[in-house]
Each structure stands twice: as structure tokens, then as C-alpha cells.
Amino acid sequence: MPLREHMKSPACQHLFIFTLSQFVTAFCLFAYIQLSKDPGREPRVSQPSTFTIQPANNPTNPQSGSELTILLWTWPFGQHTALRKCSELLGIQDCHITVNRSWYLKADAVIVHHRDVCSSPKTLPQGPRPPSQRWIWFSLESPTHSPNLGFMDNLFNLTMSYRRDSDIFTPYGWLEVLSQPQNFSIPAKSKLVAWAVSNWNPASRRVQYCEELKKYIHVDIYGSNHMPLPRDKQLSTLSQYKFYLAFENSLHEDYITEKLWSNALGSGAVPVVCGPLRENYERFLPPDAFIHINDFPSAQGLAQYLQELDKDLVRYQRYFQWRTWLKPSERTSWAFHFCKACQALQTYQTQTYQTWPALSKWFR
């Protein structure tokens, strides 16, 4: 049979089509692999996206086998602090933590403290952003005191705050389980109720509630325009009181600050709290570790209850039973928070995270 006639046969036509389809498939697969290797195809930070950080031991990672570098864009509130090793604070591999902005293009992550950049977008890093660099939004302030969140949208990959649903959870305090039970000694008490407040705003709910409470029970007030309370005398002074008013300056989910962890629990006083709902507090504390103002119909009802506990030692001591197995703990240094970021970055090396498209809606 002539070659031209042979090529017209059905068998040859099928063979030709099969060979051609295999060639096209192989070409497309090759092109896909090459594009996947293209480092220029990192997701653009201006768009909502989800992607995976390369593992620390991946040969494509420029920091492979070395410390991760974290750039602090500013000192929080301009407060310079000692940068301690994370291996000492958290028992993890150290990160190179620096405030030297010349490291910007080499940094694996940049921590941006909200209150220091919220005045204008121009206070944020302006130079070209390395494709693999992570930006960490950091704030321990409540939404009430976190202005101009709108221009933070579509910029940050990780959040670090007191909120439990943050990517990096850095609470004001927490409870640690003791390895064996302890007999907690309640400090000697000679006074009833105390409150230390630096921002005295007569129009605020907490000040108005305190003023109402004072009509029925004596409250010693320290701080702005009130009795002085030196920092080195704070815990020893507050430990003389049976109750401490741990009143937050604004009411937001998980916003439970040093007013409870340090001023009240740290001094051995029973905290009387004004903040988020009781259910929120109970995610951090046993229900019998504090008194919530919402448990009473009025400030008068709270005052009567505190006076009852003052006269009933057995009932009062029940507010300390949880301390048999639990110990309140807190880390107030900025270095601790930076090392929490270091720890999270090492963990996230093999996990996915996303650019936050609406930070302003989440943090409210």
C-alpha cells in the first residue's frame, strides 16, 4: 500500500492523534512545573490570599539552617527595652530580633506596633516588600484605643494581641497548673476595697459605677487625683485589701488586663471585675476566682455582698480555693511578646496563614 494511502487508514489516524495529545500534555506539565518554581509568583500582599510558608529546612529558604530574622519596625510606645534570648525566655531556638531597619529586605518578619503607626499609612514600611516576608500586626490595646484600623486592611499576614483568636496569642496573664498542690496563704487583710486608676474619666461607666458603689461601702482610690501609689509599693499596699476593683477602661472580648492579673491576683485580693461578660472571664479563670458586677442588679447589691463576705471568713476564703492547683502568671516585658512571635514563626514554617483582608472588622 502506498504511504499516502497508509496514512489515511483509521489505525494510523488514531495513532497520530494519540501521539499528538501526549506531546501537548507533556508540554503543559513542563510549563506548569516551571511556573511553580517562579519566585515572582508569590501572592500580592494587596489582595486577600492564603499561602504556605516554606519549612525552615527547605533548601529554597534563604534562612535555612540559620536564625529567623524579626525586624521591630518601632519600639512599642517608643520604650526601648532589653532584647533577651528566646531560648532563655521560652526554651526555643533563638531568632535574630533587631530594630535596625537596614535589615528590612533580609527580615523574615516585621512586627508593627499599631499605636506607633496608626497616624498615617506613611508610617508603615514604604520600600519594596520581599515576597516571603510576613508582617505581624501587634497591639495590646483595646479597639476603643486603636484608631485608624482601616488602612491596615490587606497588609498583614499575622495578628498578635490579647485576643484568643489571634494568630499569635499574647494575653496579659494566664493560669498555670501546679505539679503538686500548695497551701496558699492569704495575705493579712486590714482594709476592704481598693481601686488604682490612672485615667479618671467622670463620664466613663466604670467611674460612674464606682461613685455609686461608694454610697454604700468605703472604697480607697489610688492614682490620678487620688492617693499616691508608688510602683514599688503597689502590691504590698493592695495586698492589705480584701477586694480590688479590676475595672477595664473599655468593654471588649478577651480584654482582661493587668488590672486583674497583677493588681488583684498578684496582690492576693479578690478581683471585682467590670469588663466583658462573665462567660468571657471564665475562659481564663475558674468561676469562683472573681466577682462580676453583672451578678448584681445594682451597685448597692454588690456592696451588700462584699459586706457579707467581710464578716464571713469561710465564704471569703472560698475565693482562694482554686489556688491549690493553679497559679496566676504574667509576662510584662516586651521581649516576651517578641519571643512569642519568634515561636509562632517557627511553628508556622509548615502551616498556612492568610493575609487579613479586613483587620478593622475583626478587631472591634
CORKARA-V568750 format. One record per residue. BURIAL is # if it has 16 or more other ideal C-beta (glycine too) atoms within 10 Angstrom, else .. Layout:
# CORKARA-V568750
burial->{BURIAL BURIAL}
This chain:
# CORKARA-V568750
burial->{. . . . . . . . . . . . . . . . . . . . . . . . . . . . . . . . . . . . . . . . . . . . # . . . . . . . # # . # . . . . # . # . . . # # # # # # # # . # . . . . . . # # . # . . # # . # . # # # # # . . . . # # . . # # # # # # # # # # # # . . . . . # # . . . # . . # # # # # # # # # # # # . . # . . # . . # # # # # # # # # # # # . . # # # # # # # # . # . . . . . . . . . . # # . # . . # # # # # # . . . . . . . . # # . # # . . # . . # # . # # # # . . . . . . # . . . . # . . # # # # # # # # # # # # # . . # # # # # # # # # # # # # # # # # # # # # # # # # . # . # # . . # # . . . # # # # # . . . . . # . . # # . # # . . # # . . . . . # . . # . . # # . . # . # . # # . . # # . # # # # # # # # # # . # # . . . # . # # . . # . . . # .}
